[in-house]
Amino acid sequence: MDLNNFFNSDMLQITFYGNTVQDYLIWILIVAFGFLFKKNFAQYITKLVFSIIRKSTNININDFYIIVKKPIDYIILLIFLYFGSRHITFSELGEYWENLINKLYILSVMTCFIWFFLKLTDYFKFILMKRAEKTSSKLDDQFVPFFSSLMKVLIVILGFFTVLATVFDVDITALAAGLGVGGIAVAMASKESLENLFGSFIIFLDKPFTVGDIVTVGTISGTVENVGFRSTRIRTFDKSLVTLPNKKMVDAELDNLGMRDSRRVKFDIGLTYNTNKTQIKNIVKDIKKCLDNHKKTVKNFGRVKFSEFDSSSLNIMVIYYVPGINWDDYLDIKEEINFKIMDIVKKHKSDFAFPSTTVYLKK
């Protein structure tokens, strides 16, 4: 049987629900063609979209394709589904089912386009974050994720109202009037969320901290990783991730450790009680000289004093400042000075005291 006779055979003219077998076969072939060649069509559409926006970006087309691939694949399948469905009628199913199928198709198309615009927002976020990494300011590192989240919220809200108007035939004007009446109740119910949202705007305007700063809020200390609509994420020194509401970040006492220009080191040295006055004076003098001559301490702020008579030691108070906020450098400098103090104490033939008790027995 040749192909012409096959398509003209009586078997293909059998009708089911108002469509012939031939109509169903054409529909299946068109959809299958779209499924098999969707990758090629997706790459072509990606190149077309990329050619429009590439002038403002430095990303290559492969990275762009990875970001937007999935929604474009589904959009292409829906397009071929539409062309295939033009050969099929749903009138035999009844008006209710025909309308339902049409609305489901429109809903699927709109959902895919909303998904595509969300992915496009991720693409621009990726581009802007790359540019932000090249600048010395931390504000753009904080603003880009926030702006990206804001755009996604606006896209979802706009898409939601468009779906209501197009698919469910909702009167948006009447809905907006109804929301105006119930807006007070909604605001009361979402009081905490609104306070956190306003807190995020205050953080951006007042700039008490930026992403990357080391802060202390209450009992929480760590590095700010992200500032969102509702909360701020802080990576603690224990490497756990703490999420704090923006309202608390604004209202609570916040110590921005990243804004200080130096770290203070303060401790006491306990010498044994058999250390005489001359030895103590020489030890104090040499430690002070060590701090003043050190290349990585703040000059003229160091303090070394014989401070008190403790129960089992003669205490020397040591205070000095280390410039910068790098934690590793701070520990290295502190360790180096501690070793030098040990050498100074040994040099003057004294020793470090430890908690002890002397018992006198009366005969």
BALOBA-1460 file (C-alpha; in Angstrom, 3 decimals):
// residues 363
<rec num="1" residu="m" x="0.000" y="0.000" z="0.000"/>
<rec num="2" residu="d" x="1.503" y="3.335" z="-1.023"/>
<rec num="3" residu="l" x="1.365" y="6.429" z="1.200"/>
<rec num="4" residu="n" x="-1.396" y="8.104" z="-0.822"/>
<rec num="5" residu="n" x="-3.684" y="5.099" z="-0.542"/>
<rec num="6" residu="f" x="-2.912" y="4.833" z="3.158"/>
<rec num="7" residu="f" x="-4.074" y="8.391" z="3.882"/>
<rec num="8" residu="n" x="-7.160" y="7.873" z="1.757"/>
<rec num="9" residu="s" x="-8.109" y="4.541" z="3.340"/>
<rec num="10" residu="d" x="-11.459" y="4.120" z="5.023"/>
<rec num="11" residu="m" x="-9.816" y="3.259" z="8.341"/>
<rec num="12" residu="l" x="-8.371" y="6.772" z="8.627"/>
<rec num="13" residu="q" x="-11.802" y="8.284" z="8.051"/>
<rec num="14" residu="i" x="-13.328" y="6.653" z="11.120"/>
<rec num="15" residu="t" x="-14.620" y="9.396" z="13.417"/>
<rec num="16" residu="f" x="-14.201" y="9.651" z="17.207"/>
<rec num="17" residu="y" x="-15.671" y="12.638" z="19.081"/>
<rec num="18" residu="g" x="-16.003" y="14.679" z="15.916"/>
<rec num="19" residu="n" x="-12.451" y="13.996" z="14.603"/>
<rec num="20" residu="t" x="-11.180" y="11.358" z="12.193"/>
<rec num="21" residu="v" x="-8.306" y="9.019" z="12.904"/>
<rec num="22" residu="q" x="-6.361" y="10.956" z="10.289"/>
<rec num="23" residu="d" x="-6.871" y="14.197" z="12.268"/>
<rec num="24" residu="y" x="-5.602" y="12.527" z="15.420"/>
<rec num="25" residu="l" x="-2.563" y="11.151" z="13.565"/>
<rec num="26" residu="i" x="-1.704" y="14.580" z="12.158"/>
<rec num="27" residu="w" x="-2.005" y="16.051" z="15.674"/>
<rec num="28" residu="i" x="0.298" y="13.348" z="17.100"/>
<rec num="29" residu="l" x="2.849" y="13.790" z="14.279"/>
<rec num="30" residu="i" x="3.006" y="17.584" z="14.748"/>
<rec num="31" residu="v" x="3.439" y="17.272" z="18.529"/>
<rec num="32" residu="a" x="6.037" y="14.495" z="18.099"/>
<rec num="33" residu="f" x="7.925" y="16.648" z="15.575"/>
<rec num="34" residu="g" x="7.983" y="19.499" z="18.066"/>
<rec num="35" residu="f" x="9.148" y="17.176" z="20.848"/>
<rec num="36" residu="l" x="11.976" y="15.726" z="18.729"/>
<rec num="37" residu="f" x="13.244" y="19.042" z="17.408"/>
<rec num="38" residu="k" x="12.457" y="21.284" z="20.398"/>
<rec num="39" residu="k" x="16.192" y="21.565" z="21.215"/>
<rec num="40" residu="n" x="16.935" y="22.984" z="17.763"/>
<rec num="41" residu="f" x="14.051" y="25.440" z="17.945"/>
<rec num="42" residu="a" x="15.006" y="26.380" z="21.521"/>
<rec num="43" residu="q" x="18.572" y="27.170" z="20.446"/>
<rec num="44" residu="y" x="17.290" y="29.306" z="17.572"/>
<rec num="45" residu="i" x="14.927" y="31.265" z="19.828"/>
<rec num="46" residu="t" x="17.690" y="31.629" z="22.422"/>
<rec num="47" residu="k" x="20.015" y="33.114" z="19.798"/>
<rec num="48" residu="l" x="17.255" y="35.477" z="18.702"/>
<rec num="49" residu="v" x="16.585" y="36.706" z="22.253"/>
<rec num="50" residu="f" x="20.292" y="36.809" z="23.076"/>
<rec num="51" residu="s" x="21.044" y="38.952" z="20.013"/>
<rec num="52" residu="i" x="18.664" y="41.589" z="21.398"/>
<rec num="53" residu="i" x="20.139" y="41.813" z="24.912"/>
<rec num="54" residu="r" x="23.781" y="40.806" z="24.443"/>
<rec num="55" residu="k" x="25.001" y="44.387" z="23.886"/>
<rec num="56" residu="s" x="24.415" y="45.172" z="27.559"/>
<rec num="57" residu="t" x="25.971" y="41.947" z="28.863"/>
<rec num="58" residu="n" x="29.270" y="40.095" z="28.848"/>
<rec num="59" residu="i" x="27.876" y="36.582" z="29.302"/>
<rec num="60" residu="n" x="28.216" y="33.996" z="26.546"/>
<rec num="61" residu="i" x="25.224" y="32.410" z="24.846"/>
<rec num="62" residu="n" x="25.763" y="28.977" z="26.410"/>
<rec num="63" residu="d" x="25.334" y="30.351" z="29.934"/>
<rec num="64" residu="f" x="22.238" y="32.240" z="28.799"/>
<rec num="65" residu="y" x="20.798" y="29.076" z="27.210"/>
<rec num="66" residu="i" x="21.311" y="27.088" z="30.425"/>
<rec num="67" residu="i" x="19.359" y="29.694" z="32.407"/>
<rec num="68" residu="v" x="16.326" y="30.001" z="30.083"/>
<rec num="69" residu="k" x="16.328" y="26.513" z="28.520"/>
<rec num="70" residu="k" x="13.448" y="24.844" z="30.394"/>
<rec num="71" residu="p" x="10.723" y="27.491" z="29.954"/>
<rec num="72" residu="i" x="11.633" y="27.901" z="26.267"/>
<rec num="73" residu="d" x="11.376" y="24.101" z="25.768"/>
<rec num="74" residu="y" x="7.853" y="24.082" z="27.200"/>
<rec num="75" residu="i" x="6.821" y="27.154" z="25.203"/>
<rec num="76" residu="i" x="7.920" y="25.420" z="21.991"/>
<rec num="77" residu="l" x="5.969" y="22.281" z="22.881"/>
<rec num="78" residu="l" x="2.875" y="24.381" z="23.560"/>
<rec num="79" residu="i" x="3.275" y="26.133" z="20.182"/>
<rec num="80" residu="f" x="3.383" y="22.802" z="18.341"/>
<rec num="81" residu="l" x="0.482" y="21.599" z="20.470"/>
<rec num="82" residu="y" x="-1.479" y="24.611" z="19.247"/>
<rec num="83" residu="f" x="-0.703" y="23.968" z="15.573"/>
<rec num="84" residu="g" x="-1.549" y="20.300" z="15.993"/>
<rec num="85" residu="s" x="-4.828" y="21.122" z="17.741"/>
<rec num="86" residu="r" x="-5.962" y="23.264" z="14.792"/>
<rec num="87" residu="h" x="-6.761" y="19.983" z="13.029"/>
<rec num="88" residu="i" x="-8.954" y="18.825" z="15.917"/>
<rec num="89" residu="t" x="-12.296" y="20.062" z="17.163"/>
<rec num="90" residu="f" x="-13.570" y="19.652" z="20.701"/>
<rec num="91" residu="s" x="-17.158" y="20.641" z="19.992"/>
<rec num="92" residu="e" x="-18.390" y="17.060" z="20.386"/>
<rec num="93" residu="l" x="-17.250" y="17.073" z="24.020"/>
<rec num="94" residu="g" x="-19.635" y="19.871" z="24.855"/>
<rec num="95" residu="e" x="-19.180" y="23.562" z="25.467"/>
<rec num="96" residu="y" x="-18.044" y="23.084" z="29.073"/>
<rec num="97" residu="w" x="-15.155" y="20.762" z="28.231"/>
<rec num="98" residu="e" x="-14.186" y="22.761" z="25.157"/>
<rec num="99" residu="n" x="-13.893" y="25.952" z="27.225"/>
<rec num="100" residu="l" x="-12.041" y="24.086" z="29.969"/>
<rec num="101" residu="i" x="-9.435" y="22.751" z="27.508"/>
<rec num="102" residu="n" x="-8.954" y="26.203" z="25.986"/>
<rec num="103" residu="k" x="-8.535" y="27.829" z="29.405"/>
<rec num="104" residu="l" x="-6.059" y="25.148" z="30.535"/>
<rec num="105" residu="y" x="-4.031" y="25.739" z="27.383"/>
<rec num="106" residu="i" x="-3.995" y="29.531" z="27.885"/>
<rec num="107" residu="l" x="-3.090" y="29.017" z="31.564"/>
<rec num="108" residu="s" x="-0.172" y="26.758" z="30.554"/>
<rec num="109" residu="v" x="1.120" y="29.293" z="28.023"/>
<rec num="110" residu="m" x="0.939" y="32.183" z="30.482"/>
<rec num="111" residu="t" x="2.584" y="30.124" z="33.221"/>
<rec num="112" residu="c" x="5.487" y="29.301" z="30.903"/>
<rec num="113" residu="f" x="5.928" y="32.958" z="29.950"/>
<rec num="114" residu="i" x="5.916" y="33.996" z="33.622"/>
<rec num="115" residu="w" x="8.519" y="31.284" z="34.243"/>
<rec num="116" residu="f" x="10.567" y="32.600" z="31.309"/>
<rec num="117" residu="f" x="10.565" y="36.178" z="32.664"/>
<rec num="118" residu="l" x="11.568" y="34.892" z="36.109"/>
<rec num="119" residu="k" x="14.513" y="33.072" z="34.533"/>
<rec num="120" residu="l" x="15.359" y="36.191" z="32.550"/>
<rec num="121" residu="t" x="15.497" y="38.042" z="35.875"/>
<rec num="122" residu="d" x="17.958" y="35.411" z="37.148"/>
<rec num="123" residu="y" x="20.049" y="36.035" z="34.042"/>
<rec num="124" residu="f" x="20.258" y="39.792" z="34.665"/>
<rec num="125" residu="k" x="20.960" y="39.124" z="38.346"/>
<rec num="126" residu="f" x="23.889" y="36.915" z="37.275"/>
<rec num="127" residu="i" x="25.222" y="39.681" z="35.010"/>
<rec num="128" residu="l" x="24.863" y="42.418" z="37.632"/>
<rec num="129" residu="m" x="26.486" y="40.275" z="40.344"/>
<rec num="130" residu="k" x="29.494" y="39.745" z="38.052"/>
<rec num="131" residu="r" x="29.809" y="43.507" z="37.637"/>
<rec num="132" residu="a" x="29.282" y="44.107" z="41.356"/>
<rec num="133" residu="e" x="32.177" y="41.776" z="42.194"/>
<rec num="134" residu="k" x="34.520" y="44.067" z="40.251"/>
<rec num="135" residu="t" x="33.663" y="47.141" z="42.321"/>
<rec num="136" residu="s" x="35.073" y="47.981" z="45.738"/>
<rec num="137" residu="s" x="31.660" y="48.976" z="47.139"/>
<rec num="138" residu="k" x="29.633" y="46.322" z="48.969"/>
<rec num="139" residu="l" x="26.353" y="48.179" z="48.501"/>
<rec num="140" residu="d" x="25.812" y="46.860" z="44.989"/>
<rec num="141" residu="d" x="26.439" y="43.286" z="46.228"/>
<rec num="142" residu="q" x="23.567" y="43.855" z="48.631"/>
<rec num="143" residu="f" x="21.281" y="45.750" z="46.235"/>
<rec num="144" residu="v" x="21.391" y="43.333" z="43.266"/>
<rec num="145" residu="p" x="19.791" y="40.316" z="45.071"/>
<rec num="146" residu="f" x="17.217" y="42.619" z="46.677"/>
<rec num="147" residu="f" x="16.301" y="44.236" z="43.341"/>
<rec num="148" residu="s" x="16.126" y="40.801" z="41.681"/>
<rec num="149" residu="s" x="13.715" y="39.552" z="44.351"/>
<rec num="150" residu="l" x="11.619" y="42.714" z="43.963"/>
<rec num="151" residu="m" x="11.378" y="42.202" z="40.188"/>
<rec num="152" residu="k" x="10.324" y="38.572" z="40.668"/>
<rec num="153" residu="v" x="7.572" y="39.596" z="43.068"/>
<rec num="154" residu="l" x="6.308" y="42.209" z="40.576"/>
<rec num="155" residu="i" x="6.390" y="39.667" z="37.718"/>
<rec num="156" residu="v" x="4.428" y="37.116" z="39.748"/>
<rec num="157" residu="i" x="1.846" y="39.709" z="40.857"/>
<rec num="158" residu="l" x="1.417" y="41.070" z="37.310"/>
<rec num="159" residu="g" x="1.194" y="37.539" z="35.922"/>
<rec num="160" residu="f" x="-1.339" y="36.543" z="38.577"/>
<rec num="161" residu="f" x="-3.691" y="39.417" z="37.752"/>
<rec num="162" residu="t" x="-3.259" y="38.783" z="34.022"/>
<rec num="163" residu="v" x="-4.235" y="35.131" z="34.522"/>
<rec num="164" residu="l" x="-7.275" y="36.179" z="36.567"/>
<rec num="165" residu="a" x="-8.400" y="38.554" z="33.831"/>
<rec num="166" residu="t" x="-7.634" y="36.300" z="30.843"/>
<rec num="167" residu="v" x="-8.349" y="32.781" z="32.063"/>
<rec num="168" residu="f" x="-10.937" y="33.270" z="34.799"/>
<rec num="169" residu="d" x="-12.630" y="36.391" z="33.333"/>
<rec num="170" residu="v" x="-12.252" y="38.335" z="36.577"/>
<rec num="171" residu="d" x="-12.993" y="42.073" z="36.447"/>
<rec num="172" residu="i" x="-9.675" y="43.520" z="37.642"/>
<rec num="173" residu="t" x="-11.208" y="46.966" z="38.252"/>
<rec num="174" residu="a" x="-13.856" y="45.560" z="40.572"/>
<rec num="175" residu="l" x="-11.235" y="43.374" z="42.248"/>
<rec num="176" residu="a" x="-8.990" y="46.386" z="42.858"/>
<rec num="177" residu="a" x="-11.925" y="48.253" z="44.420"/>
<rec num="178" residu="g" x="-12.631" y="45.286" z="46.646"/>
<rec num="179" residu="l" x="-8.993" y="45.087" z="47.697"/>
<rec num="180" residu="g" x="-9.162" y="48.788" z="48.579"/>
<rec num="181" residu="v" x="-12.024" y="48.090" z="50.950"/>
<rec num="182" residu="g" x="-10.323" y="45.085" z="52.484"/>
<rec num="183" residu="g" x="-6.864" y="46.616" z="52.404"/>
<rec num="184" residu="i" x="-7.011" y="47.656" z="56.045"/>
<rec num="185" residu="a" x="-7.842" y="44.129" z="57.165"/>
<rec num="186" residu="v" x="-5.043" y="42.694" z="55.019"/>
<rec num="187" residu="a" x="-2.579" y="45.255" z="56.403"/>
<rec num="188" residu="m" x="-3.561" y="44.368" z="59.966"/>
<rec num="189" residu="a" x="-3.172" y="40.659" z="59.269"/>
<rec num="190" residu="s" x="0.250" y="41.129" z="57.663"/>
<rec num="191" residu="k" x="1.571" y="43.683" z="60.143"/>
<rec num="192" residu="e" x="4.770" y="41.756" z="60.873"/>
<rec num="193" residu="s" x="5.497" y="41.195" z="57.169"/>
<rec num="194" residu="l" x="5.019" y="44.881" z="56.381"/>
<rec num="195" residu="e" x="7.305" y="45.890" z="59.256"/>
<rec num="196" residu="n" x="10.003" y="43.571" z="57.926"/>
<rec num="197" residu="l" x="9.520" y="44.947" z="54.398"/>
<rec num="198" residu="f" x="9.882" y="48.529" z="55.618"/>
<rec num="199" residu="g" x="12.890" y="47.378" z="57.634"/>
<rec num="200" residu="s" x="14.569" y="46.193" z="54.428"/>
<rec num="201" residu="f" x="14.089" y="49.626" z="52.838"/>
<rec num="202" residu="i" x="15.496" y="51.315" z="55.956"/>
<rec num="203" residu="i" x="18.561" y="49.081" z="55.752"/>
<rec num="204" residu="f" x="19.161" y="50.181" z="52.153"/>
<rec num="205" residu="l" x="18.574" y="53.858" z="52.860"/>
<rec num="206" residu="d" x="20.301" y="54.196" z="56.239"/>
<rec num="207" residu="k" x="23.066" y="51.659" z="55.428"/>
<rec num="208" residu="p" x="23.855" y="50.476" z="58.980"/>
<rec num="209" residu="f" x="25.652" y="47.546" z="57.339"/>
<rec num="210" residu="t" x="26.244" y="45.976" z="53.937"/>
<rec num="211" residu="v" x="26.749" y="42.437" z="52.690"/>
<rec num="212" residu="g" x="30.105" y="41.148" z="53.903"/>
<rec num="213" residu="d" x="30.193" y="43.216" z="57.123"/>
<rec num="214" residu="i" x="30.773" y="41.513" z="60.465"/>
<rec num="215" residu="v" x="27.972" y="42.496" z="62.849"/>
<rec num="216" residu="t" x="26.683" y="41.684" z="66.313"/>
<rec num="217" residu="v" x="22.925" y="41.775" z="66.906"/>
<rec num="218" residu="g" x="21.973" y="40.735" z="70.414"/>
<rec num="219" residu="t" x="23.758" y="37.435" z="71.002"/>
<rec num="220" residu="i" x="24.318" y="36.779" z="67.277"/>
<rec num="221" residu="s" x="27.674" y="37.619" z="65.696"/>
<rec num="222" residu="g" x="28.757" y="36.838" z="62.160"/>
<rec num="223" residu="t" x="29.071" y="37.949" z="58.560"/>
<rec num="224" residu="v" x="26.064" y="39.354" z="56.661"/>
<rec num="225" residu="e" x="25.425" y="37.147" z="53.617"/>
<rec num="226" residu="n" x="22.085" y="38.369" z="52.282"/>
<rec num="227" residu="v" x="19.461" y="41.063" z="52.868"/>
<rec num="228" residu="g" x="15.998" y="40.097" z="51.615"/>
<rec num="229" residu="f" x="12.464" y="41.462" z="51.817"/>
<rec num="230" residu="r" x="11.654" y="39.845" z="55.134"/>
<rec num="231" residu="s" x="14.920" y="38.834" z="56.730"/>
<rec num="232" residu="t" x="18.695" y="39.135" z="56.843"/>
<rec num="233" residu="r" x="20.932" y="36.059" z="56.808"/>
<rec num="234" residu="i" x="24.058" y="36.048" z="58.973"/>
<rec num="235" residu="r" x="26.788" y="33.401" z="58.804"/>
<rec num="236" residu="t" x="28.054" y="32.975" z="62.369"/>
<rec num="237" residu="f" x="31.638" y="32.175" z="63.333"/>
<rec num="238" residu="d" x="30.430" y="28.603" z="63.990"/>
<rec num="239" residu="k" x="29.460" y="28.489" z="60.268"/>
<rec num="240" residu="s" x="25.748" y="28.182" z="61.007"/>
<rec num="241" residu="l" x="23.298" y="30.358" z="59.054"/>
<rec num="242" residu="v" x="21.030" y="32.521" z="61.224"/>
<rec num="243" residu="t" x="17.979" y="34.277" z="59.748"/>
<rec num="244" residu="l" x="16.883" y="37.440" z="61.559"/>
<rec num="245" residu="p" x="13.761" y="39.518" z="60.710"/>
<rec num="246" residu="n" x="14.631" y="42.899" z="59.232"/>
<rec num="247" residu="k" x="12.518" y="44.562" z="61.917"/>
<rec num="248" residu="k" x="14.909" y="43.221" z="64.553"/>
<rec num="249" residu="m" x="17.938" y="44.315" z="62.516"/>
<rec num="250" residu="v" x="16.580" y="47.874" z="62.530"/>
<rec num="251" residu="d" x="15.199" y="48.066" z="66.083"/>
<rec num="252" residu="a" x="17.874" y="46.166" z="68.015"/>
<rec num="253" residu="e" x="21.270" y="47.539" z="69.037"/>
<rec num="254" residu="l" x="23.584" y="46.609" z="66.184"/>
<rec num="255" residu="d" x="27.367" y="46.669" z="66.452"/>
<rec num="256" residu="n" x="28.952" y="46.816" z="63.001"/>
<rec num="257" residu="l" x="32.345" y="45.287" z="63.647"/>
<rec num="258" residu="g" x="33.183" y="45.794" z="59.990"/>
<rec num="259" residu="m" x="33.213" y="49.579" z="60.475"/>
<rec num="260" residu="r" x="35.936" y="49.641" z="63.114"/>
<rec num="261" residu="d" x="39.468" y="50.361" z="61.965"/>
<rec num="262" residu="s" x="41.238" y="48.195" z="64.576"/>
<rec num="263" residu="r" x="40.786" y="45.404" z="67.104"/>
<rec num="264" residu="r" x="41.663" y="45.766" z="70.782"/>
<rec num="265" residu="v" x="43.686" y="43.119" z="72.600"/>
<rec num="266" residu="k" x="43.505" y="43.187" z="76.400"/>
<rec num="267" residu="f" x="44.811" y="40.612" z="78.875"/>
<rec num="268" residu="d" x="46.745" y="40.258" z="82.150"/>
<rec num="269" residu="i" x="50.115" y="38.597" z="82.704"/>
<rec num="270" residu="g" x="50.455" y="36.909" z="86.080"/>
<rec num="271" residu="l" x="54.040" y="36.774" z="87.447"/>
<rec num="272" residu="t" x="55.146" y="34.777" z="90.452"/>
<rec num="273" residu="y" x="55.441" y="36.559" z="93.799"/>
<rec num="274" residu="n" x="59.207" y="36.036" z="93.967"/>
<rec num="275" residu="t" x="59.585" y="38.584" z="91.120"/>
<rec num="276" residu="n" x="61.143" y="41.772" z="92.530"/>
<rec num="277" residu="k" x="60.345" y="45.396" z="91.685"/>
<rec num="278" residu="t" x="63.292" y="45.862" z="89.329"/>
<rec num="279" residu="q" x="62.339" y="42.797" z="87.315"/>
<rec num="280" residu="i" x="58.746" y="43.983" z="87.007"/>
<rec num="281" residu="k" x="59.841" y="47.447" z="85.819"/>
<rec num="282" residu="n" x="62.153" y="45.936" z="83.206"/>
<rec num="283" residu="i" x="59.474" y="43.492" z="82.000"/>
<rec num="284" residu="v" x="56.922" y="46.314" z="81.694"/>
<rec num="285" residu="k" x="59.452" y="48.491" z="79.856"/>
<rec num="286" residu="d" x="60.434" y="45.764" z="77.366"/>
<rec num="287" residu="i" x="56.837" y="44.735" z="76.629"/>
<rec num="288" residu="k" x="55.938" y="48.384" z="75.984"/>
<rec num="289" residu="k" x="58.932" y="48.716" z="73.666"/>
<rec num="290" residu="c" x="57.902" y="45.496" z="71.879"/>
<rec num="291" residu="l" x="54.394" y="46.842" z="71.212"/>
<rec num="292" residu="d" x="55.658" y="50.254" z="70.045"/>
<rec num="293" residu="n" x="58.217" y="48.754" z="67.674"/>
<rec num="294" residu="h" x="55.920" y="46.126" z="66.194"/>
<rec num="295" residu="k" x="55.093" y="46.899" z="62.554"/>
<rec num="296" residu="k" x="51.474" y="45.733" z="62.758"/>
<rec num="297" residu="t" x="50.157" y="47.436" z="65.884"/>
<rec num="298" residu="v" x="48.589" y="50.883" z="66.249"/>
<rec num="299" residu="k" x="51.284" y="53.247" z="67.556"/>
<rec num="300" residu="n" x="50.963" y="55.249" z="70.787"/>
<rec num="301" residu="f" x="47.860" y="53.372" z="71.951"/>
<rec num="302" residu="g" x="49.519" y="50.467" z="73.728"/>
<rec num="303" residu="r" x="49.333" y="50.333" z="77.519"/>
<rec num="304" residu="v" x="51.491" y="48.133" z="79.785"/>
<rec num="305" residu="k" x="51.092" y="48.658" z="83.551"/>
<rec num="306" residu="f" x="51.719" y="46.763" z="86.780"/>
<rec num="307" residu="s" x="48.031" y="46.640" z="87.713"/>
<rec num="308" residu="e" x="47.336" y="44.582" z="90.831"/>
<rec num="309" residu="f" x="48.328" y="42.094" z="93.485"/>
<rec num="310" residu="d" x="46.279" y="39.002" z="92.827"/>
<rec num="311" residu="s" x="45.832" y="36.100" z="95.227"/>
<rec num="312" residu="s" x="48.602" y="34.082" z="93.612"/>
<rec num="313" residu="s" x="50.263" y="36.426" z="91.089"/>
<rec num="314" residu="l" x="51.572" y="39.913" z="90.368"/>
<rec num="315" residu="n" x="49.465" y="41.070" z="87.406"/>
<rec num="316" residu="i" x="50.662" y="43.208" z="84.500"/>
<rec num="317" residu="m" x="47.887" y="44.625" z="82.300"/>
<rec num="318" residu="v" x="48.627" y="44.626" z="78.545"/>
<rec num="319" residu="i" x="46.486" y="46.574" z="76.031"/>
<rec num="320" residu="y" x="47.252" y="47.158" z="72.351"/>
<rec num="321" residu="y" x="45.382" y="47.562" z="69.056"/>
<rec num="322" residu="v" x="45.726" y="45.665" z="65.798"/>
<rec num="323" residu="p" x="44.727" y="47.636" z="62.646"/>
<rec num="324" residu="g" x="42.250" y="46.123" z="60.209"/>
<rec num="325" residu="i" x="39.542" y="43.528" z="60.788"/>
<rec num="326" residu="n" x="40.972" y="40.403" z="59.131"/>
<rec num="327" residu="w" x="40.543" y="37.625" z="61.677"/>
<rec num="328" residu="d" x="43.518" y="35.528" z="60.518"/>
<rec num="329" residu="d" x="45.899" y="38.512" z="60.591"/>
<rec num="330" residu="y" x="44.619" y="39.417" z="64.045"/>
<rec num="331" residu="l" x="45.366" y="35.929" z="65.385"/>
<rec num="332" residu="d" x="48.815" y="35.833" z="63.755"/>
<rec num="333" residu="i" x="49.848" y="39.180" z="65.279"/>
<rec num="334" residu="k" x="48.483" y="38.234" z="68.679"/>
<rec num="335" residu="e" x="50.383" y="34.932" z="68.627"/>
<rec num="336" residu="e" x="53.615" y="36.630" z="67.598"/>
<rec num="337" residu="i" x="53.407" y="39.171" z="70.438"/>
<rec num="338" residu="n" x="52.559" y="36.431" z="72.964"/>
<rec num="339" residu="f" x="55.752" y="34.566" z="72.058"/>
<rec num="340" residu="k" x="57.798" y="37.748" z="72.464"/>
<rec num="341" residu="i" x="56.252" y="38.371" z="75.898"/>
<rec num="342" residu="m" x="57.261" y="34.857" z="76.930"/>
<rec num="343" residu="d" x="60.844" y="35.598" z="75.849"/>
<rec num="344" residu="i" x="60.861" y="38.902" z="77.778"/>
<rec num="345" residu="v" x="59.667" y="37.238" z="80.995"/>
<rec num="346" residu="k" x="62.307" y="34.514" z="80.697"/>
<rec num="347" residu="k" x="64.965" y="37.091" z="79.826"/>
<rec num="348" residu="h" x="64.446" y="38.868" z="83.170"/>
<rec num="349" residu="k" x="64.531" y="35.559" z="85.078"/>
<rec num="350" residu="s" x="60.908" y="35.613" z="86.133"/>
<rec num="351" residu="d" x="58.115" y="33.140" z="85.500"/>
<rec num="352" residu="f" x="54.375" y="32.968" z="84.971"/>
<rec num="353" residu="a" x="52.253" y="32.256" z="88.009"/>
<rec num="354" residu="f" x="49.491" y="29.726" z="88.276"/>
<rec num="355" residu="p" x="46.705" y="29.454" z="90.876"/>
<rec num="356" residu="s" x="48.220" y="28.149" z="94.093"/>
<rec num="357" residu="t" x="47.628" y="28.119" z="97.853"/>
<rec num="358" residu="t" x="50.250" y="28.306" z="100.614"/>
<rec num="359" residu="v" x="49.379" y="26.576" z="103.875"/>
<rec num="360" residu="y" x="51.241" y="27.573" z="107.065"/>
<rec num="361" residu="l" x="51.246" y="25.020" z="109.883"/>
<rec num="362" residu="k" x="51.654" y="26.425" z="113.413"/>
<rec num="363" residu="k" x="53.511" y="24.141" z="115.808"/>
